[in-house]
């Protein structure tokens, strides 16, 4: 009897019908791991595992943006404002390792004195922004309000985003779920093909990701912070995708 190749959409499947062997009824040889790029006789499926957890960090991009007629005046004002912002973060208990400069820029502003006149420099802008990791989520509104007040009218909050930094246990649970999902699919295909699953011969983690739960636009974040409105962290999803191959018997 000939070997039969069965192709199913989205599934790599190559099997021997029951009662047939690869070499005229010879005894099956021990399973060896496949070589890189080698075609494997069996069933290959993707498994996806998803679990959720509460974010433990909020990242806020915060600082000052200053406009002044002279560049040195703009620099001096921006430096003073940035120092007040950093001091407010320190006073709130944010550690230095959790504060990093994200944007530092100096550029001129132009205007045209008349419709046909060439543009002239009207002043200078200095931007100094840092990203701060805020770990006390129950104090986020209070902390952002204090930092923005320290920056005064030049203060800027360019958005906030929650993150799940300590996700080792969630990733482990997602891997368990991804493997179980892959095996369930493979067992179903094996039954449909009239066989059963043999040994696992290949397992590859294709994707392990933690999507951002929510990101606030700048205007919304500024309004929430200035009113000391509590920010809800919600939940984040941790996802793992794995590709597994089993031989078929």
Secondary structure, DSSP 4 states (H G I P E B T S, - for coil): ---B---BTTBEE-B--TT--TTTTPPPPPP-PPPTT---SSEEEEEEEEEEE---EEEEEEEEEEEESSHHHHHHHHHHHHHHHHHHHHHTT--GGGEEEEEEEEEEEEE-SSTTSPPEEEEEEEEEEEEEEE--GGGHHHHHHHHHHHHGGGEEEEEEEEE----HHHHHHHHHHHHHHHHHHHHHHHHHTT--EEEEEEEEEEEEEE--S-EE-HHHHHHHHHTT-------EEEEEEEEEEEEE-
